[in-house]
Amino acid sequence: MRRFGISIYGVSRKIRSGEFTPVQAFHRICDMGAEVVELVPFGFDLVKTPELRKDFKQASRERSVPIGNYSLNANFLLLTPERYAEEMKRVKSHMDMVSDMEIATMRVDSASFSRPMSENTMEKFQEEIPVILGAYEELCDYAKPLGITVLLENHGFHANGSERVRQILTGVKRENFAHQLDVGNYTCVDDIPEIAVKKLIPFAKTIHMKDFYIRPSHRDPGGAEEFNCENSWFRSVNGTFLRGSILGQGDIDIWNVMKTIKESAFDGDFYLEYEGMEECEYGTAVSFANMKRIYGEV
């Protein structure tokens, strides 16, 4: 069943600044019309604060807006055996929390850390793919009795790109494993989103809708910060300049992307994930309205 939702990440600046409590942020995005909400633990910790879980559950009941997905940054690469075990234990503790909150899907990264762009090569990826597949299979096995589907998002500069993502999705032999397709993130590795979406939509369980301004490497807009994809210009693997925008105002053909999704068999949740430079409530609200409008237009 298709639902149009919002990721709390879009207003997380105000959570981190103290302007909103996490639950106030939840209510605010419900006010924008969200039919489902994604939680991202930036500025709060649901594992260490069980009382906050109760507050979110109560808010969800009050607004009749479910929490559909939980997104967690994680890294299983270039670790000692001890650090790998610690990271696996940490992620599983979040899975236990997700089960307690009765959230059906959980996005978990495998390479959510910054390293030199020169190391994000296909050769490095092929060297590390056994670790990535093994980590996801262990997580899926842990998640299955909890009723959780584990999601791989095309995130960052390494476990990203339509061919690499497809290799992971087809390599993990578990039924409770699927794709969180982030429309914008494919630009981080210089994939064309309009084409990548056509390739990966059959694997998608949820979709992150996002837009970017895109400038070629020879047109430096100034103010770019490496790895800072929030509220700044940053660079792709091959040096293209990117900056988050209000959905529909950037350089990705969102109409084309939406048409591809609408004509596919996808019937899951859309989450607006805003990370532009505008005031975050305004940017999220306009982007969400555009997401619903464009879906209706195509």
BAFI-3210 file (N, C-alpha, C; in Angstrom, 3 decimals, decimal comma, padded with zeros to 6 digits):
// residues 298
n [1|2|3|4|5|6|7|8|9|10|11|12|13|14|15|16|17|18|19|20|21|22|23|24|25|26|27|28|29|30|31|32|33|34|35|36|37|38|39|40|41|42|43|44|45|46|47|48|49|50|51|52|53|54|55|56|57|58|59|60|61|62|63|64|65|66|67|68|69|70|71|72|73|74|75|76|77|78|79|80|81|82|83|84|85|86|87|88|89|90|91|92|93|94|95|96|97|98|99|100|101|102|103|104|105|106|107|108|109|110|111|112|113|114|115|116|117|118|119|120|121|122|123|124|125|126|127|128|129|130|131|132|133|134|135|136|137|138|139|140|141|142|143|144|145|146|147|148|149|150|151|152|153|154|155|156|157|158|159|160|161|162|163|164|165|166|167|168|169|170|171|172|173|174|175|176|177|178|179|180|181|182|183|184|185|186|187|188|189|190|191|192|193|194|195|196|197|198|199|200|201|202|203|204|205|206|207|208|209|210|211|212|213|214|215|216|217|218|219|220|221|222|223|224|225|226|227|228|229|230|231|232|233|234|235|236|237|238|239|240|241|242|243|244|245|246|247|248|249|250|251|252|253|254|255|256|257|258|259|260|261|262|263|264|265|266|267|268|269|270|271|272|273|274|275|276|277|278|279|280|281|282|283|284|285|286|287|288|289|290|291|292|293|294|295|296|297|298]
n.u [000,836|000,728|002,237|002,718|005,360|007,492|010,874|012,240|014,727|014,884|014,218|016,064|018,060|016,885|016,255|018,773|019,717|018,151|015,807|013,517|012,039|012,539|009,972|008,317|009,262|008,325|005,531|005,453|006,131|004,028|002,012|002,578|001,457|002,326|001,912|003,167|006,073|009,606|012,136|015,240|018,125|019,368|020,424|019,016|018,587|017,250|017,792|019,094|017,245|014,505|012,109|011,641|010,927|008,361|007,104|007,190|005,622|003,153|002,668|002,471|000,130|-001,708|-001,730|-002,428|-000,530|001,733|005,012|007,150|009,720|013,160|016,282|019,720|023,047|025,943|028,962|030,929|033,369|036,958|037,702|038,984|038,665|037,550|036,424|034,593|032,830|031,849|030,498|028,547|027,123|026,161|024,452|022,564|021,425|019,969|018,180|016,692|015,403|013,916|012,193|010,768|009,407|007,785|008,371|008,570|010,593|014,138|016,779|020,155|023,466|026,531|028,978|029,399|031,269|033,942|036,437|039,433|038,613|039,927|040,061|037,639|037,187|036,286|037,829|038,542|035,991|035,220|037,043|036,093|033,497|032,758|032,753|030,752|028,460|028,387|027,949|025,377|023,852|024,079|022,814|020,245|019,417|019,274|017,303|015,027|013,312|012,381|010,667|011,524|012,461|015,497|017,099|019,044|020,503|021,471|024,075|026,415|029,809|030,848|029,498|027,531|025,955|024,533|025,366|027,005|025,246|023,263|024,741|025,133|022,445|021,588|023,393|023,049|021,460|018,732|015,347|014,280|015,505|016,112|015,892|016,429|015,708|017,387|016,735|018,287|020,894|022,380|023,745|026,012|027,963|028,129|026,274|023,457|020,473|017,895|018,249|019,383|017,270|015,438|016,833|016,990|014,495|012,909|013,875|013,187|011,972|011,329|011,350|013,519|012,926|014,635|016,458|018,999|021,165|023,313|026,562|029,161|032,609|034,376|033,158|033,348|031,403|032,050|032,631|032,449|032,441|034,173|032,550|030,465|027,280|025,062|023,512|025,461|027,640|029,112|031,384|031,191|032,287|033,812|034,313|032,226|030,170|027,802|024,695|022,197|018,723|015,462|012,888|012,212|013,140|015,758|018,349|017,839|015,697|012,886|010,264|010,502|011,682|009,632|007,643|008,732|008,732|005,993|004,945|005,946|005,941|006,085|004,803|005,134|006,370|006,971|009,481|010,079|013,174|014,757|017,572|018,603|019,808|017,997|015,788|014,909|012,292|010,663|011,867|011,405|008,575|007,745|009,043|007,783|005,129|005,563|006,441|004,121|002,447|003,807|003,850|001,142|000,890|002,349]
n.v [-001,193|002,074|004,832|008,243|009,640|011,246|011,692|012,078|013,069|015,296|017,524|017,432|019,187|021,034|019,457|018,763|021,259|021,864|023,226|021,796|019,063|015,528|014,323|016,536|017,240|015,056|015,506|017,878|017,143|015,493|017,410|018,496|016,712|014,098|010,650|008,505|007,920|008,165|007,299|008,642|008,428|011,070|013,258|012,098|009,094|006,086|003,607|003,947|005,422|004,363|005,544|007,514|006,027|005,206|007,680|008,324|006,233|006,841|009,356|008,556|007,007|008,991|010,694|008,999|008,156|006,002|004,743|003,867|003,117|002,738|004,249|003,565|004,518|002,631|000,637|-001,906|-002,392|-002,604|-003,171|-004,392|-007,783|-007,591|-004,996|-005,284|-007,180|-005,634|-003,632|-005,137|-006,052|-003,601|-002,754|-004,811|-004,311|-002,046|-003,202|-004,782|-002,754|-001,623|-003,729|-003,751|-001,370|-002,026|-001,572|-002,065|-002,142|-001,699|000,284|-000,332|000,630|-000,452|000,617|003,137|005,441|007,831|007,882|008,288|009,440|008,140|005,547|004,417|002,503|000,206|-002,084|-002,168|-002,459|-004,997|-006,522|-006,226|-007,103|-009,754|-009,394|-007,479|-008,858|-010,999|-009,657|-008,538|-010,868|-012,062|-010,101|-010,131|-012,701|-012,418|-010,490|-011,670|-013,388|-011,308|-010,012|-008,120|-006,450|-006,016|-003,234|-002,111|000,881|002,925|004,529|007,069|006,813|004,403|001,767|002,055|003,153|001,801|-000,737|-001,841|-001,847|-003,549|-005,908|-006,447|-006,723|-008,953|-010,783|-011,289|-013,793|-013,803|-013,633|-011,509|-009,102|-006,108|-003,212|000,163|002,624|005,402|008,194|010,483|009,919|008,403|010,156|010,757|009,003|009,514|008,239|008,308|009,382|009,017|006,809|004,902|004,464|003,109|000,713|-000,326|-000,264|-002,663|-003,939|-002,414|-001,653|000,485|004,042|006,798|010,073|012,662|015,572|017,203|019,981|020,087|020,442|020,624|019,469|021,473|023,818|025,330|026,118|027,302|027,233|024,516|021,490|018,633|015,532|016,674|016,575|017,875|020,927|022,187|022,556|019,691|017,147|014,677|011,248|011,482|014,171|015,926|018,684|018,864|019,704|019,630|020,127|021,700|019,425|018,922|021,362|021,145|019,636|017,036|015,055|014,891|014,416|012,556|010,465|009,905|009,073|006,679|005,184|005,166|003,736|001,268|-001,824|-001,049|-000,498|000,617|002,537|006,016|008,218|011,498|013,011|015,588|017,696|020,259|023,737|025,617|026,953|024,409|023,400|024,747|023,902|021,132|020,995|022,200|020,518|018,070|018,606|019,014|016,458|014,844|016,216|016,032|013,268|012,886|014,243|012,928]
n.w [000,000|-001,016|000,604|001,505|003,048|005,552|006,375|009,566|009,630|007,989|009,517|011,486|012,212|013,914|016,049|017,023|017,692|019,810|019,528|018,845|020,591|020,052|019,800|019,411|016,899|015,464|015,626|014,196|011,544|011,053|011,021|008,564|006,860|006,649|006,037|007,038|009,033|009,089|011,332|012,298|014,114|014,860|017,074|019,099|021,109|020,976|021,989|024,414|025,797|026,830|027,656|025,785|023,597|024,370|024,329|021,604|020,582|021,753|020,575|017,927|018,018|018,802|016,579|014,594|012,783|011,528|012,505|010,162|009,306|010,319|010,325|010,307|010,687|009,995|010,125|008,772|007,719|007,275|009,906|013,057|014,286|016,854|016,913|014,855|015,975|018,091|016,680|015,360|017,589|018,545|016,431|016,478|018,960|018,365|016,609|018,363|019,753|017,644|017,105|019,520|019,206|017,167|014,467|011,021|009,048|008,657|007,882|007,361|007,183|005,586|005,124|006,335|006,715|006,541|004,137|002,150|-001,128|-003,171|-002,364|-002,754|-004,762|-007,443|-007,287|-004,560|-003,533|-004,533|-003,154|-000,593|-000,627|000,305|003,121|003,429|002,455|004,261|006,677|006,291|005,941|008,457|010,003|008,887|009,581|012,347|012,472|011,378|013,133|014,636|013,048|011,212|008,257|006,661|005,263|002,540|001,792|-000,950|-000,183|000,601|-000,612|-001,342|-000,881|-002,966|-006,029|-008,978|-009,968|-007,957|-005,774|-006,742|-006,860|-004,143|-003,307|-004,735|-003,863|-001,156|000,350|001,499|002,478|003,875|003,089|001,419|-000,779|000,107|-001,777|-002,626|-004,302|-004,879|-003,951|-005,748|-007,357|-005,942|-006,648|-009,251|-010,866|-013,059|-011,859|-013,023|-014,648|-012,933|-011,146|-012,774|-013,077|-010,470|-009,226|-009,121|-006,851|-004,705|-001,490|000,110|-000,570|-000,758|-001,401|-002,928|-003,912|-005,876|-006,531|-009,295|-010,430|-012,860|-012,513|-013,260|-012,629|-010,028|-007,305|-004,950|-001,413|-000,912|000,978|001,844|002,144|003,596|003,341|004,154|004,170|002,602|-000,268|-001,756|-002,988|-005,568|-006,121|-008,444|-008,552|-009,226|-008,344|-005,759|-004,190|-001,757|-002,499|-002,488|-003,197|-006,568|-007,345|-007,944|-010,009|-010,752|-012,721|-011,458|-012,221|-014,291|-012,844|-010,971|-012,727|-013,692|-011,301|-010,689|-012,800|-012,341|-010,409|-007,833|-004,594|-002,131|000,673|000,340|001,372|002,083|002,079|003,138|002,649|002,168|001,894|002,691|005,276|007,474|008,136|006,305|003,864|004,012|004,106|001,642|-000,156|000,429|-000,304|-003,032|-003,765|-003,512|-005,290|-007,784|-008,140|-008,629|-011,029|-013,033]
ca.u [000,000|001,560|002,033|003,657|005,857|008,597|011,928|012,503|016,046|014,736|014,154|016,937|018,858|016,186|016,367|020,128|019,898|017,303|014,575|012,468|012,297|012,253|008,526|007,792|009,592|007,370|004,250|005,573|006,053|002,635|001,271|002,827|000,656|002,950|001,073|004,050|007,276|010,861|012,977|016,690|018,572|020,279|019,970|018,352|019,023|016,117|018,284|019,437|016,135|013,245|010,967|011,391|010,171|006,954|006,587|006,965|004,471|001,953|002,455|002,020|-001,280|-002,500|-001,829|-002,773|000,544|002,674|006,444|007,306|011,103|014,218|017,532|020,883|024,397|026,765|030,137|031,504|034,570|038,267|037,662|039,539|037,584|036,911|035,591|033,483|031,882|031,209|029,555|027,428|026,336|025,475|023,351|021,535|020,695|018,988|017,136|015,825|014,577|012,986|011,174|009,945|008,551|006,946|008,712|008,683|011,808|015,276|017,913|021,452|024,592|027,677|030,225|029,048|032,408|034,651|037,812|039,809|037,854|040,741|039,900|036,281|037,304|035,640|038,726|038,350|034,649|035,230|037,812|035,329|032,116|032,426|032,451|029,443|027,414|028,337|027,332|023,936|023,205|023,967|021,792|018,930|019,076|018,876|016,090|013,860|012,328|011,859|009,711|012,117|013,149|016,701|017,190|020,292|020,368|022,620|024,480|027,836|030,648|031,445|028,397|026,605|026,045|023,546|025,947|027,443|024,052|022,632|025,555|024,814|021,053|021,461|024,340|022,536|020,412|017,773|014,062|013,992|016,524|015,603|016,553|015,869|016,209|017,498|016,767|019,360|022,228|023,149|024,617|027,255|028,942|027,980|025,224|022,335|019,346|016,776|018,567|019,576|015,959|014,887|017,548|016,874|013,143|012,352|014,370|012,873|010,940|010,978|012,039|013,857|012,861|015,629|016,884|020,282|021,774|024,464|027,445|030,355|033,790|035,106|032,369|033,393|030,480|032,581|032,055|032,252|033,089|034,205|031,738|029,372|026,170|023,958|023,677|026,707|028,091|030,140|031,807|030,981|033,508|034,588|034,536|031,046|029,681|026,415|024,119|020,798|017,756|014,043|012,504|011,591|013,828|017,137|018,679|017,353|014,378|012,010|009,079|010,897|011,865|008,311|006,929|009,282|008,243|004,540|004,642|006,498|005,097|006,339|003,602|005,562|006,386|007,862|009,880|010,783|014,371|015,259|018,853|019,056|020,312|016,899|015,267|014,581|010,851|010,172|012,348|010,720|007,157|007,599|009,465|006,753|004,006|005,976|006,488|002,753|001,910|004,459|003,340|-000,174|000,970|002,990]
ca.v [000,000|003,273|005,916|009,346|009,952|012,182|011,300|013,071|013,613|016,589|018,598|017,036|020,337|021,674|018,548|018,872|022,589|021,980|023,963|020,784|017,735|014,566|014,105|017,748|017,123|014,087|016,189|018,898|016,556|015,046|018,597|018,719|015,769|012,781|009,478|007,557|008,637|007,445|007,805|008,607|008,859|012,208|014,126|011,308|007,700|005,289|002,433|004,347|006,153|003,648|006,435|008,218|005,081|005,302|008,970|008,214|005,352|007,591|010,364|007,844|006,661|010,222|011,268|007,924|008,134|004,973|004,827|002,771|002,708|003,269|004,266|003,562|004,487|001,553|000,319|-003,215|-002,540|-002,185|-003,260|-005,573|-008,704|-007,089|-003,854|-005,818|-007,779|-004,532|-002,970|-006,057|-006,015|-002,299|-002,746|-005,730|-003,649|-001,179|-004,084|-005,125|-001,570|-001,512|-004,748|-003,265|-000,292|-002,626|-000,967|-003,220|-002,140|-001,011|000,494|-000,452|000,788|-001,340|001,371|004,514|006,137|008,639|007,525|009,001|009,073|007,238|004,175|003,938|001,927|-001,080|-003,131|-002,230|-002,982|-006,444|-007,111|-006,140|-007,588|-010,875|-008,888|-006,819|-009,881|-011,748|-008,820|-008,435|-012,159|-012,237|-009,181|-010,628|-013,871|-011,902|-009,685|-012,431|-013,701|-010,048|-009,479|-006,941|-006,530|-005,187|-002,486|-001,524|002,127|003,393|005,639|007,348|006,804|003,080|000,812|002,909|002,917|000,780|-002,068|-002,341|-002,113|-004,763|-007,063|-006,755|-007,165|-010,315|-011,658|-011,648|-014,794|-013,762|-013,083|-010,254|-008,132|-005,357|-001,946|001,487|003,312|006,850|008,744|011,454|009,485|007,836|011,191|010,797|008,200|009,953|007,543|009,146|008,857|008,595|005,472|004,011|004,097|002,062|-000,538|-000,842|-000,213|-003,978|-004,388|-001,398|-001,835|001,866|005,004|008,135|011,089|013,692|016,281|017,876|020,820|019,367|021,283|019,876|019,685|022,692|024,984|025,348|027,137|027,866|026,791|023,069|020,775|017,204|014,645|017,360|016,595|018,619|022,373|022,595|021,871|018,682|016,610|013,256|010,449|011,971|015,599|016,729|019,430|018,535|020,369|019,282|021,160|021,380|018,464|019,537|022,603|020,818|019,252|015,693|015,091|014,192|013,991|011,319|009,458|009,546|008,325|005,327|004,511|004,999|002,717|-000,002|-002,569|-000,557|-000,080|000,782|003,865|007,094|009,119|012,709|013,224|016,905|018,094|021,463|024,857|026,444|026,651|023,005|023,161|025,235|023,014|019,844|021,150|022,436|019,290|017,045|018,990|018,760|015,011|014,367|016,843|015,482|011,901|012,984|014,830|012,082]
ca.w [000,000|-001,145|001,552|001,368|004,374|005,737|007,303|010,607|009,321|007,341|010,517|012,589|012,679|015,031|017,193|017,545|018,274|020,987|019,236|018,940|021,116|018,983|019,630|018,779|015,478|014,915|015,453|013,151|010,204|010,892|010,614|007,134|006,099|006,522|006,290|007,706|009,431|009,265|012,409|012,118|015,443|014,906|018,157|020,140|021,185|021,435|022,705|025,779|026,433|026,600|027,862|024,531|022,752|024,783|023,865|020,164|020,382|022,102|019,535|016,729|018,224|018,826|015,240|013,648|011,785|011,966|012,257|009,213|009,053|011,175|009,556|011,195|010,128|010,537|009,326|009,048|006,904|007,778|011,364|013,700|014,689|018,069|016,550|014,063|016,917|018,809|015,782|015,171|018,830|018,593|015,468|016,963|020,050|017,710|016,089|019,487|019,994|016,519|017,340|020,634|018,696|016,128|013,183|010,123|008,237|009,254|006,990|008,013|006,267|005,796|004,906|006,669|007,303|005,550|003,819|000,933|-002,321|-003,993|-001,885|-003,059|-006,097|-007,671|-006,799|-003,115|-003,282|-004,761|-002,064|000,653|-000,781|001,195|004,458|003,343|002,340|005,514|007,713|006,050|006,181|009,914|010,490|008,446|010,405|013,656|012,323|010,908|014,186|015,172|012,084|010,590|006,971|006,643|004,014|002,066|001,046|-001,727|000,686|000,668|-001,802|-001,544|-001,118|-003,719|-007,469|-009,325|-010,140|-006,655|-004,965|-007,279|-006,467|-002,746|-003,198|-005,274|-003,183|000,172|000,094|002,584|002,031|004,591|002,688|000,271|-001,102|000,329|-002,963|-002,464|-005,657|-005,052|-003,563|-006,855|-007,912|-005,170|-007,385|-010,640|-011,595|-013,461|-011,086|-013,864|-015,162|-011,786|-010,609|-013,649|-012,827|-009,099|-008,662|-008,769|-005,550|-003,692|-000,471|000,435|-001,433|-000,286|-002,442|-002,640|-005,111|-005,760|-007,557|-009,829|-011,222|-013,280|-011,684|-013,630|-012,208|-008,562|-006,797|-003,715|-000,142|-000,851|002,070|001,567|002,974|004,280|002,387|004,737|004,274|001,977|-001,476|-001,565|-004,283|-005,829|-006,261|-009,584|-008,479|-009,512|-007,185|-005,419|-003,032|-001,577|-002,881|-002,346|-004,220|-007,729|-007,686|-008,292|-011,377|-011,061|-013,355|-010,518|-012,956|-014,977|-011,800|-010,453|-013,776|-013,658|-010,087|-010,774|-013,804|-011,878|-009,467|-006,467|-003,876|-000,756|001,285|-000,064|002,450|001,692|002,884|002,750|003,238|001,492|002,698|003,173|006,607|007,277|008,108|005,009|002,813|004,118|003,770|000,202|-000,831|000,599|-001,167|-004,409|-003,976|-003,744|-006,502|-008,969|-008,317|-009,247|-012,365|-014,050]
c.u [000,874|001,196|003,107|004,089|007,007|009,599|012,176|013,884|015,948|014,691|015,088|017,840|018,214|016,140|017,740|020,391|019,083|016,017|013,358|012,944|012,035|010,756|007,856|008,079|008,645|006,024|004,320|005,481|004,693|001,758|001,438|002,044|001,254|001,966|001,845|005,350|008,452|011,646|014,449|017,298|019,688|019,739|019,177|018,793|017,902|016,542|018,506|018,297|014,800|012,014|010,630|010,646|008,675|006,335|006,299|005,742|003,162|001,639|001,936|000,547|-002,158|-002,743|-002,310|-001,797|001,581|004,130|006,800|008,718|012,038|015,520|018,724|022,178|025,191|027,929|030,713|032,823|035,813|038,316|038,439|038,391|036,830|035,968|034,386|032,408|031,141|030,160|028,335|026,521|025,537|024,271|022,225|020,762|019,659|017,863|016,168|014,876|013,522|011,854|010,219|008,969|007,657|007,118|009,107|009,992|012,887|016,404|019,200|022,544|025,663|028,997|030,001|030,192|033,149|036,067|038,169|039,049|038,606|040,607|038,512|036,218|036,527|036,504|038,593|036,997|034,616|036,013|036,982|033,926|031,829|032,068|031,064|028,321|027,262|027,662|025,823|023,231|023,057|022,876|020,390|018,490|018,630|017,526|014,850|012,876|011,744|010,841|010,208|012,713|014,301|016,821|018,607|019,966|021,637|023,101|025,985|028,532|031,229|030,380|027,255|026,870|025,204|024,141|026,401|026,245|023,361|023,419|025,285|023,415|020,870|022,378|023,890|021,329|019,455|016,492|013,762|015,103|016,042|016,320|015,751|016,483|016,191|017,734|017,976|020,746|023,037|024,065|025,954|028,359|028,776|027,135|024,142|021,087|018,209|016,993|018,708|018,244|015,313|015,531|017,182|015,468|012,559|012,774|013,870|011,735|010,419|011,793|012,292|013,793|013,741|016,053|018,205|020,454|023,055|025,271|028,686|031,587|034,541|034,353|032,244|032,475|030,974|031,891|031,851|033,053|033,037|033,400|030,593|028,204|024,963|024,321|024,984|026,818|029,107|030,438|031,542|032,329|034,407|034,678|033,381|030,586|028,190|025,973|022,649|019,879|016,363|013,657|011,750|012,230|015,273|017,260|018,333|015,964|013,412|010,742|009,350|011,025|010,511|007,513|007,404|008,741|006,754|004,156|005,191|005,503|005,274|005,057|003,917|005,533|007,405|008,198|010,606|011,971|015,026|016,597|019,451|019,481|019,206|016,538|014,572|013,083|010,254|010,585|011,650|009,273|006,952|007,972|008,396|005,537|004,336|005,990|005,101|002,179|002,494|003,998|001,976|-000,139|001,469|002,080]
c.v [001,248|004,319|006,984|009,802|010,938|011,557|012,426|013,708|015,025|017,759|018,317|018,169|020,960|020,772|018,726|020,234|022,776|022,749|023,053|019,652|016,760|014,366|015,344|017,743|016,147|014,771|017,211|018,285|015,888|016,219|018,889|017,755|014,391|011,672|008,383|008,312|007,673|008,106|007,603|009,183|009,902|013,170|013,405|009,857|006,866|004,016|002,779|005,049|005,463|004,534|007,214|007,320|005,186|006,600|008,941|007,335|006,086|008,640|009,731|007,471|007,905|010,770|010,269|007,904|007,111|005,359|003,614|002,261|003,398|003,159|004,437|003,563|003,370|001,305|-001,023|-003,442|-001,997|-002,162|-004,469|-006,508|-008,207|-005,927|-004,288|-006,398|-006,696|-003,836|-003,854|-006,051|-004,721|-002,287|-003,666|-005,129|-002,680|-002,017|-004,499|-003,964|-001,411|-002,525|-004,312|-002,186|-000,746|-001,896|-002,093|-003,290|-001,307|-000,931|000,461|-000,296|-000,256|-000,588|002,845|005,187|006,850|008,114|008,200|008,501|008,059|005,784|003,613|003,314|000,620|-002,222|-003,303|-002,837|-004,496|-007,170|-007,208|-006,718|-008,817|-010,428|-008,252|-007,853|-010,657|-010,964|-008,752|-009,766|-012,422|-011,335|-009,638|-011,822|-013,439|-011,195|-010,513|-012,788|-012,456|-009,411|-008,261|-007,294|-005,540|-004,532|-001,992|-000,245|002,371|004,681|005,820|007,190|005,423|002,022|001,567|002,689|001,716|-000,616|-002,660|-002,705|-003,386|-006,006|-007,451|-007,344|-008,589|-011,300|-012,090|-012,562|-014,878|-013,085|-011,739|-009,226|-007,434|-004,014|-000,765|002,363|004,815|007,460|009,642|010,903|008,863|008,862|011,253|009,975|008,409|009,022|008,555|008,613|008,323|007,190|004,477|003,558|003,009|000,710|-001,167|-000,869|-001,604|-004,480|-003,515|-001,826|-000,485|002,785|006,295|009,079|012,259|014,321|016,989|018,911|020,119|020,311|020,486|020,305|020,966|023,971|025,002|026,458|027,813|027,306|025,298|022,458|019,282|016,440|015,338|017,526|017,350|020,096|022,867|021,957|020,814|018,065|015,115|012,546|011,008|013,495|016,491|017,430|019,157|019,366|020,006|020,440|020,755|020,460|019,158|020,835|022,372|020,357|017,812|015,815|014,265|013,701|012,664|010,188|008,978|008,735|006,874|004,545|004,198|003,895|001,342|-000,695|-002,076|-000,043|000,125|002,227|004,780|007,905|010,316|012,889|014,524|017,191|019,293|022,553|025,760|026,092|025,301|022,702|023,581|024,280|021,671|019,950|021,342|021,180|018,207|017,349|018,721|017,265|014,470|014,935|016,220|014,050|011,917|013,479|013,861|010,915]
c.w [000,000|-000,088|001,319|002,759|004,361|006,694|008,290|010,422|008,745|008,300|011,697|013,062|013,916|016,256|017,842|018,193|019,553|020,751|019,294|019,824|019,972|018,738|019,045|017,278|014,785|014,651|014,313|011,767|009,982|010,459|009,122|006,251|005,932|006,879|007,025|007,978|009,507|010,386|012,058|013,384|015,400|015,961|019,228|020,040|021,796|022,159|024,176|026,515|026,119|026,784|026,600|023,545|023,069|024,287|022,371|019,867|020,664|021,042|018,256|016,838|018,164|017,424|014,199|012,468|012,245|011,731|011,400|009,047|010,049|010,407|010,472|010,395|010,789|009,596|009,752|008,307|007,612|009,297|011,852|014,058|015,919|017,759|015,714|014,988|017,706|017,942|015,528|016,402|018,930|017,662|015,933|018,137|019,487|017,106|017,188|019,790|018,900|016,666|018,448|020,167|017,543|014,782|012,237|009,355|008,909|008,241|007,809|006,960|006,560|005,705|005,194|007,429|006,184|005,365|002,503|-000,289|-003,175|-003,572|-002,154|-004,457|-006,214|-007,155|-005,282|-002,773|-003,458|-003,668|-000,788|000,563|000,089|002,616|004,473|003,308|003,641|006,624|007,524|006,283|007,684|010,485|010,094|009,275|011,797|013,576|012,004|012,015|014,846|014,225|011,335|009,238|006,984|005,265|003,765|001,319|000,241|-001,086|000,621|-000,667|-002,111|-001,844|-001,790|-005,202|-007,847|-009,450|-008,804|-005,783|-005,442|-006,872|-005,015|-002,627|-003,695|-004,560|-001,806|-000,018|001,280|002,097|002,674|004,347|001,424|000,176|-000,576|-000,755|-002,727|-003,839|-005,874|-004,850|-004,693|-007,499|-007,180|-005,827|-008,890|-011,496|-011,972|-012,769|-011,943|-014,428|-014,018|-011,203|-011,466|-013,365|-011,488|-008,530|-008,374|-007,388|-004,395|-002,776|-000,010|-000,474|-000,661|-001,479|-002,035|-003,958|-004,830|-006,862|-007,987|-010,717|-011,614|-012,500|-012,021|-013,236|-010,685|-008,028|-005,526|-002,483|-000,016|000,286|001,787|002,612|003,698|003,319|002,930|004,816|003,652|000,595|-001,065|-002,928|-004,364|-005,921|-007,358|-009,647|-008,862|-008,231|-007,002|-004,220|-002,930|-001,913|-002,427|-003,492|-005,354|-008,157|-008,100|-009,728|-011,719|-011,678|-012,504|-011,213|-013,668|-013,970|-011,275|-011,464|-013,797|-012,462|-010,205|-011,746|-013,433|-010,958|-008,039|-005,826|-002,393|-000,303|000,616|001,186|001,855|002,637|002,424|003,416|002,496|002,456|003,219|004,617|006,548|007,312|006,770|003,891|002,818|003,667|002,273|-000,583|-000,749|-000,278|-002,632|-004,722|-004,302|-005,041|-007,770|-009,208|-008,996|-010,685|-013,428|-014,452]
res [m|r|r|f|g|i|s|i|y|g|v|s|r|k|i|r|s|g|e|f|t|p|v|q|a|f|h|r|i|c|d|m|g|a|e|v|v|e|l|v|p|f|g|f|d|l|v|k|t|p|e|l|r|k|d|f|k|q|a|s|r|e|r|s|v|p|i|g|n|y|s|l|n|a|n|f|l|l|l|t|p|e|r|y|a|e|e|m|k|r|v|k|s|h|m|d|m|v|s|d|m|e|i|a|t|m|r|v|d|s|a|s|f|s|r|p|m|s|e|n|t|m|e|k|f|q|e|e|i|p|v|i|l|g|a|y|e|e|l|c|d|y|a|k|p|l|g|i|t|v|l|l|e|n|h|g|f|h|a|n|g|s|e|r|v|r|q|i|l|t|g|v|k|r|e|n|f|a|h|q|l|d|v|g|n|y|t|c|v|d|d|i|p|e|i|a|v|k|k|l|i|p|f|a|k|t|i|h|m|k|d|f|y|i|r|p|s|h|r|d|p|g|g|a|e|e|f|n|c|e|n|s|w|f|r|s|v|n|g|t|f|l|r|g|s|i|l|g|q|g|d|i|d|i|w|n|v|m|k|t|i|k|e|s|a|f|d|g|d|f|y|l|e|y|e|g|m|e|e|c|e|y|g|t|a|v|s|f|a|n|m|k|r|i|y|g|e|v]
***
